[in-house]
Amino acid sequence: MHYAALGRPQDAGEFIAALQGRLRTSLDRFGQALAEGTTGGVAIVQKHGEP
């Protein structure tokens, strides 16, 4: 595999840490958008009393 061409590290720990950072940032931004009501129509709702 050509990791350099893909822009990905060969070290699994480094790859996972970077992925977790991106996911954490995305979830933080989504949480903030939910709080501000700026999700563009996306909402967390309950169906039959279940989240």
C-alpha positions in Angstrom: 0.0 0.0 0.0 1.3 3.5 -0.8 0.5 5.3 2.5 2.4 8.4 1.5 0.4 8.8 -1.7 -2.8 8.4 0.4 -1.6 10.9 2.9 -1.9 8.3 5.8 0.6 7.3 8.3 1.9 3.7 8.4 1.7 3.6 12.2 -1.7 2.3 13.3 -1.6 4.3 16.6 -0.9 7.5 14.8 -3.6 6.9 12.3 -6.2 6.1 15.0 -5.2 9.2 17.0 -5.7 11.4 14.0 -9.0 9.8 13.2 -10.2 10.2 16.8 -9.2 13.8 16.7 -11.2 14.5 13.5 -14.2 12.6 14.9 -14.1 14.5 18.2 -13.9 17.8 16.4 -16.8 16.9 14.2 -19.0 15.8 17.1 -18.1 19.0 19.0 -19.2 21.1 16.0 -22.4 19.1 15.6 -23.2 19.4 19.3 -22.7 23.2 19.1 -24.9 23.4 16.0 -27.6 21.4 17.8 -27.5 23.8 20.7 -27.6 26.9 18.4 -30.3 25.4 16.1 -28.1 25.8 13.0 -28.1 22.1 11.8 -30.0 22.8 8.7 -33.0 20.7 9.8 -31.2 17.9 11.5 -32.7 17.2 15.0 -32.4 14.5 17.7 -36.0 13.3 18.4 -37.7 10.6 20.4 -39.8 7.9 18.8 -42.2 6.1 21.1 -40.4 7.5 24.1 -37.0 6.2 23.0 -34.1 8.5 22.1 
